[in-house]
Amino acid sequence: MSLIGRFVLLSLLFSLAACTPKQVLLDLPEAENLHFTPDGRLIASGKGIYEIVLQDGSYQALSLYDGDCGFAGIAQRGNWLYSTCVTGPLWAMKRYLLAAELRDNELPQFQIIKEIDLIIPNGMAFDRNGVLLMADENFFGAGKIVRIHVEDGAPPTVTSIETWLDGRYGVWHPNGVRVVDDQVFFTDGGHVKAFRFDDDGTVLEQRILFTRATVFDDLLPVCDGAVVTDFIKGTVLYVDRDGNKRYESKAQSFPGASSVQIGRPPLFGSNQLIISEKGMLLETDNRIGDKLVSVAADFDLAEYAATCP
C-alpha cells in the first residue's frame, strides 16, 4: 500500500471510530458474526440466526431457524449459506453444522446437516477450493482450525472433517477466520495471524501480524492488513501488513466488539462499517452491547478496499 493509501486509511479509521457517531440499527441479543451475500443480503448470528431487512424505515431481524441454538460463524458457497450452533446444557451440549439455500424473495431456512465433534465451533470461511475452514475456540488452550469437506447437494453433505491447524502450529484459541486467495487470516486469543497455504492445505508461511494481552474476536482483511475487533477493550483497530497498529477506536466505543463488515447496497451504503456488539457474555437485557451498529465515512469503503491505492 502506498503512503497516500495508508494516510487515507488512517483518516478513514479516525473518522469512523473517533469523530463520527455510531448509529444503532437494532437490538441483536448475543450478537456474533455478520455475512453479506454478493447481492447485499445481510445474515447475522447470535442467540439465533437472522436475515436483517429494512421494513417501514427500520431494520428488523427475521429468524432463519426454528429452534433454540446459539449461532456463531457464517460462510457461503454458491447459493448455500452455512453456519454453526451450540445447544443444550453444559454437561450435554451438542454442536451442529447447518446449511440454508438462498433463493430470491424468500427467507432461507437453516437445517442441521451434521453434528460435529468440536468444543466451541466459531468463525468459518471457504478456501478457494471449496473446503470449509472452521475455528474450534477451546478456552483451555486446545483449540484448532479444522478442514471440512462438503459435497454439493440439497442439502449439502459433509464427507470428512480433519484437524488442520492446532498446537503444532502455535494455534490455541482461534476465533475469527477469513480467507483471501491462498492466505487464511485468523484471530487467536491476543494474536492476529496470517498463514499461507497450498491447495492441499500444506502451510507454506506463518505470520503473526499483531499481539497483545486481550481477546480478539473477528477480523476483516483490508488491503495489506486487517480491521480487527477487540472483544475485551470494545474497540476496532487496524493492523497493517508489517504488524503496526495504525489506529484504534476509543476504549468501549463498541462494547464487546464482535464482527465487522463493509456495508453493501441495498441495505447500506458502501461508505458504512457495520459492527456487531456482543456486550457482556450471556447478558441479554440490551443495556451493554447486544446491538448491531454502523458508522459512516464520507467516501466509498468498498471501492477503496478493492483498489488499495
VEXDREN-2710 file (C-alpha; in Angstrom, 1 decimal):
% VEXDREN-2710
k/r/px/py/pz
1/MET/0.0/0.0/0.0
2/SER/1.3/3.5/-0.9
3/LEU/1.9/6.1/1.7
4/ILE/-1.0/8.0/0.3
5/GLY/-3.2/4.9/0.7
6/ARG/-2.1/4.4/4.3
7/PHE/-2.8/8.0/5.1
8/VAL/-6.3/7.7/3.6
9/LEU/-7.0/4.5/5.5
10/LEU/-5.8/6.1/8.8
11/SER/-8.0/9.1/8.1
12/LEU/-10.9/6.7/7.5
13/LEU/-10.5/4.8/10.7
14/PHE/-10.1/8.0/12.7
15/SER/-13.3/9.4/11.3
16/LEU/-15.2/6.2/11.8
17/ALA/-14.1/5.5/15.3
18/ALA/-13.5/8.9/16.9
19/CYS/-15.4/11.6/15.1
20/THR/-18.5/10.1/13.5
21/PRO/-21.2/9.0/15.9
22/LYS/-22.4/5.4/15.6
23/GLN/-26.0/4.6/14.6
24/VAL/-27.8/1.8/16.5
25/LEU/-29.6/-0.3/13.8
26/LEU/-31.3/-2.8/16.0
27/ASP/-31.1/-4.9/19.2
28/LEU/-29.4/-8.3/18.5
29/PRO/-29.0/-10.5/21.6
30/GLU/-25.6/-12.2/21.9
31/ALA/-24.6/-10.5/18.6
32/GLU/-21.9/-12.5/16.8
33/ASN/-20.9/-12.8/13.2
34/LEU/-22.0/-10.9/10.1
35/HIS/-22.1/-12.0/6.5
36/PHE/-23.1/-10.1/3.3
37/THR/-24.2/-12.2/0.3
38/PRO/-22.9/-10.9/-3.1
39/ASP/-26.2/-9.3/-3.7
40/GLY/-26.2/-7.4/-0.4
41/ARG/-28.4/-9.5/1.9
42/LEU/-27.1/-9.4/5.5
43/ILE/-27.1/-12.5/7.7
44/ALA/-26.3/-12.1/11.4
45/SER/-25.8/-14.7/14.1
46/GLY/-26.2/-14.5/17.9
47/LYS/-28.8/-16.1/20.1
48/GLY/-30.3/-17.2/16.8
49/ILE/-29.6/-16.6/13.1
50/TYR/-31.3/-13.9/11.2
51/GLU/-31.7/-12.0/7.9
52/ILE/-31.5/-8.3/8.5
53/VAL/-34.2/-6.5/6.4
54/LEU/-35.4/-2.9/6.1
55/GLN/-39.2/-2.6/6.8
56/ASP/-41.1/0.6/7.0
57/GLY/-37.9/2.6/7.5
58/SER/-36.5/0.5/10.3
59/TYR/-34.2/-2.5/10.4
60/GLN/-35.6/-5.9/11.5
61/ALA/-34.1/-9.3/12.3
62/LEU/-36.1/-12.1/10.8
63/SER/-35.4/-15.6/12.2
64/LEU/-34.0/-18.2/9.9
65/TYR/-34.1/-21.2/12.3
66/ASP/-36.9/-22.7/14.3
67/GLY/-35.2/-23.8/17.4
68/ASP/-33.1/-22.9/20.4
69/CYS/-29.5/-22.7/19.4
70/GLY/-26.7/-20.2/19.8
71/PHE/-25.1/-19.4/16.4
72/ALA/-21.6/-18.2/15.5
73/GLY/-19.7/-18.4/12.2
74/ILE/-21.3/-17.8/8.8
75/ALA/-19.9/-18.7/5.4
76/GLN/-21.3/-19.0/1.9
77/ARG/-20.5/-21.3/-1.1
78/GLY/-22.6/-20.8/-4.2
79/ASN/-26.3/-20.5/-3.2
80/TRP/-25.8/-22.1/0.1
81/LEU/-25.2/-20.5/3.5
82/TYR/-23.5/-22.3/6.3
83/SER/-23.4/-21.7/10.0
84/THR/-22.7/-23.4/13.3
85/CYS/-24.6/-23.5/16.5
86/VAL/-24.4/-24.9/20.0
87/THR/-27.4/-26.0/22.1
88/GLY/-28.2/-27.9/25.4
89/PRO/-26.9/-27.8/29.0
90/LEU/-23.2/-27.6/29.7
91/TRP/-22.9/-31.3/30.6
92/ALA/-24.7/-32.4/27.4
93/MET/-24.0/-29.7/24.8
94/LYS/-24.4/-30.5/21.1
95/ARG/-22.8/-28.7/18.2
96/TYR/-24.1/-28.6/14.7
97/LEU/-23.2/-27.5/11.2
98/LEU/-26.2/-26.1/9.4
99/ALA/-27.0/-25.0/5.9
100/ALA/-29.6/-23.0/4.1
101/GLU/-30.3/-22.4/0.4
102/LEU/-30.6/-18.8/-0.8
103/ARG/-33.5/-18.1/-3.1
104/ASP/-34.7/-14.8/-4.4
105/ASN/-37.6/-13.2/-2.4
106/GLU/-37.5/-16.0/0.2
107/LEU/-36.1/-16.2/3.7
108/PRO/-33.5/-19.0/3.8
109/GLN/-34.2/-21.7/6.4
110/PHE/-31.3/-23.4/8.1
111/GLN/-31.3/-27.1/8.7
112/ILE/-28.9/-29.3/10.5
113/ILE/-26.6/-31.3/8.1
114/LYS/-24.1/-32.6/10.6
115/GLU/-23.4/-33.0/14.3
116/ILE/-19.8/-32.0/14.8
117/ASP/-17.3/-33.1/17.5
118/LEU/-15.9/-29.7/18.3
119/ILE/-15.8/-27.8/21.6
120/ILE/-16.8/-24.2/20.6
121/PRO/-17.3/-24.0/16.8
122/ASN/-16.9/-20.4/15.7
123/GLY/-15.5/-18.5/12.7
124/MET/-15.6/-20.1/9.3
125/ALA/-14.7/-19.4/5.7
126/PHE/-14.4/-21.4/2.5
127/ASP/-11.0/-21.6/0.8
128/ARG/-10.6/-21.2/-2.9
129/ASN/-11.0/-25.0/-3.4
130/GLY/-14.3/-25.1/-1.6
131/VAL/-13.0/-26.6/1.7
132/LEU/-14.7/-25.1/4.8
133/LEU/-12.2/-23.9/7.4
134/MET/-13.7/-23.6/10.9
135/ALA/-12.3/-22.4/14.2
136/ASP/-12.8/-24.5/17.3
137/GLU/-12.3/-22.0/20.1
138/ASN/-11.4/-24.1/23.0
139/PHE/-10.9/-21.9/26.1
140/PHE/-8.5/-24.4/27.7
141/GLY/-5.7/-24.0/25.1
142/ALA/-6.6/-26.9/22.9
143/GLY/-8.3/-25.0/20.1
144/LYS/-7.8/-25.7/16.4
145/ILE/-8.9/-24.9/12.9
146/VAL/-10.4/-27.9/11.0
147/ARG/-10.9/-28.5/7.3
148/ILE/-14.4/-29.7/6.5
149/HIS/-15.0/-31.3/3.1
150/VAL/-18.6/-30.6/1.8
151/GLU/-20.3/-32.3/-1.1
152/ASP/-22.8/-30.4/-3.1
153/GLY/-26.4/-31.4/-2.7
154/ALA/-29.8/-30.3/-1.5
155/PRO/-28.9/-30.1/1.3
156/PRO/-25.1/-30.4/1.1
157/THR/-23.4/-33.3/3.0
158/VAL/-20.2/-33.5/5.0
159/THR/-17.8/-36.1/3.7
160/SER/-14.9/-35.6/6.2
161/ILE/-13.6/-33.4/9.0
162/GLU/-9.9/-33.2/9.8
163/THR/-7.7/-31.2/12.2
164/TRP/-5.6/-28.7/10.3
165/LEU/-4.0/-26.0/12.5
166/ASP/-3.5/-26.7/16.2
167/GLY/-0.8/-26.5/18.8
168/ARG/1.8/-27.9/16.4
169/TYR/1.4/-24.5/14.6
170/GLY/1.1/-22.4/17.7
171/VAL/-2.7/-22.2/17.4
172/TRP/-4.5/-22.4/20.7
173/HIS/-7.7/-20.2/20.8
174/PRO/-8.8/-19.4/17.2
175/ASN/-11.9/-17.4/16.7
176/GLY/-12.4/-15.2/13.6
177/VAL/-11.5/-16.8/10.2
178/ARG/-11.2/-15.2/6.8
179/VAL/-9.6/-16.4/3.6
180/VAL/-8.1/-14.2/0.9
181/ASP/-6.7/-16.2/-2.1
182/ASP/-4.0/-18.5/-0.6
183/GLN/-4.0/-16.9/2.9
184/VAL/-6.1/-17.6/6.0
185/PHE/-6.3/-14.7/8.3
186/PHE/-7.5/-15.5/11.9
187/THR/-7.6/-14.3/15.4
188/ASP/-6.1/-16.5/18.1
189/GLY/-6.6/-15.2/21.6
190/GLY/-4.5/-12.0/21.7
191/HIS/-2.9/-12.6/18.3
192/VAL/-3.8/-11.7/14.7
193/LYS/-2.3/-14.2/12.3
194/ALA/-2.0/-14.9/8.6
195/PHE/-0.9/-18.3/7.2
196/ARG/-0.2/-19.0/3.5
197/PHE/-1.1/-22.5/2.3
198/ASP/-1.3/-24.5/-0.9
199/ASP/-4.2/-26.4/-2.5
200/ASP/-3.6/-29.5/-0.3
201/GLY/-3.6/-27.4/2.9
202/THR/0.1/-27.5/3.4
203/VAL/1.2/-24.5/5.4
204/LEU/3.8/-22.5/3.4
205/GLU/4.3/-19.4/5.6
206/GLN/3.2/-18.4/9.1
207/ARG/3.0/-14.7/10.2
208/ILE/1.9/-13.2/13.5
209/LEU/0.7/-9.7/12.5
210/PHE/-0.1/-8.3/15.9
211/THR/0.0/-9.4/19.6
212/ARG/-1.2/-8.0/22.9
213/ALA/-2.9/-9.2/26.1
214/THR/-6.6/-9.3/25.1
215/VAL/-9.1/-11.4/23.2
216/PHE/-9.5/-10.5/19.6
217/ASP/-12.8/-11.7/18.0
218/ASP/-13.4/-11.3/14.3
219/LEU/-11.4/-9.6/11.6
220/LEU/-11.8/-8.2/8.1
221/PRO/-8.7/-8.3/5.7
222/VAL/-8.4/-4.9/4.1
223/CYS/-5.6/-4.1/1.6
224/ASP/-2.3/-5.1/3.2
225/GLY/-3.7/-5.6/6.7
226/ALA/-6.8/-6.3/8.7
227/VAL/-9.5/-4.4/10.6
228/VAL/-9.9/-6.3/13.9
229/THR/-12.4/-6.3/16.7
230/ASP/-11.1/-6.4/20.3
231/PHE/-13.8/-8.0/22.5
232/ILE/-12.2/-7.1/25.8
233/LYS/-11.4/-3.4/25.0
234/GLY/-14.5/-2.9/23.0
235/THR/-12.6/-1.4/20.1
236/VAL/-12.0/-1.7/16.4
237/LEU/-8.4/-1.3/15.2
238/TYR/-6.4/-1.5/12.0
239/VAL/-3.2/-3.5/11.8
240/ASP/-1.1/-3.2/8.7
241/ARG/0.9/-6.0/6.9
242/ASP/4.0/-5.1/8.9
243/GLY/2.3/-5.6/12.2
244/ASN/1.9/-1.9/13.1
245/LYS/-1.2/-0.8/14.8
246/ARG/-2.2/2.2/12.7
247/TYR/-5.3/3.3/14.6
248/GLU/-7.7/2.1/17.3
249/SER/-11.1/3.5/18.4
250/LYS/-11.6/4.7/21.9
251/ALA/-12.0/2.0/24.6
252/GLN/-15.5/0.6/24.9
253/SER/-16.7/2.6/21.8
254/PHE/-18.1/-0.8/20.7
255/PRO/-18.9/-2.8/23.8
256/GLY/-17.9/-6.5/23.3
257/ALA/-16.9/-5.7/19.7
258/SER/-17.6/-8.9/17.8
259/SER/-17.7/-8.7/14.0
260/VAL/-17.2/-6.1/11.3
261/GLN/-18.1/-5.8/7.7
262/ILE/-18.2/-3.1/5.0
263/GLY/-21.8/-2.2/4.1
264/ARG/-23.4/-3.2/0.8
265/PRO/-26.4/-1.9/-1.1
266/PRO/-29.4/-2.1/-1.0
267/LEU/-29.5/-2.2/2.8
268/PHE/-26.5/0.0/3.4
269/GLY/-24.1/2.4/1.7
270/SER/-20.7/1.1/0.9
271/ASN/-19.4/4.1/2.9
272/GLN/-20.5/2.3/6.1
273/LEU/-18.9/-0.1/8.5
274/ILE/-21.4/-2.5/10.1
275/ILE/-20.3/-3.8/13.6
276/SER/-21.9/-6.3/15.9
277/GLU/-21.6/-5.6/19.7
278/LYS/-21.9/-8.6/21.9
279/GLY/-21.6/-6.7/25.1
280/MET/-21.3/-8.9/28.2
281/LEU/-21.4/-12.6/27.7
282/LEU/-24.9/-14.2/28.5
283/GLU/-26.3/-10.7/29.4
284/THR/-29.2/-10.0/27.0
285/ASP/-31.2/-7.1/28.5
286/ASN/-29.5/-4.8/25.9
287/ARG/-28.0/-2.4/28.4
288/ILE/-24.5/-3.1/27.2
289/GLY/-24.0/-4.3/23.7
290/ASP/-26.4/-6.8/22.1
291/LYS/-26.6/-4.4/19.2
292/LEU/-26.0/-4.0/15.5
293/VAL/-24.5/-0.6/14.8
294/SER/-23.0/1.3/11.9
295/VAL/-20.6/4.2/11.4
296/ALA/-20.1/6.1/8.2
297/ALA/-17.3/7.6/6.2
298/ASP/-17.5/10.3/3.5
299/PHE/-16.2/8.1/0.7
300/ASP/-16.8/4.6/-0.7
301/LEU/-15.1/2.0/1.6
302/ALA/-15.7/-0.9/-0.8
303/GLU/-14.1/0.9/-3.7
304/TYR/-11.1/1.8/-1.5
305/ALA/-10.7/-1.8/-0.3
306/ALA/-10.8/-3.1/-3.8
307/THR/-8.2/-0.8/-5.2
308/CYS/-5.8/-0.3/-2.2
309/PRO/-4.4/3.0/-3.5
END
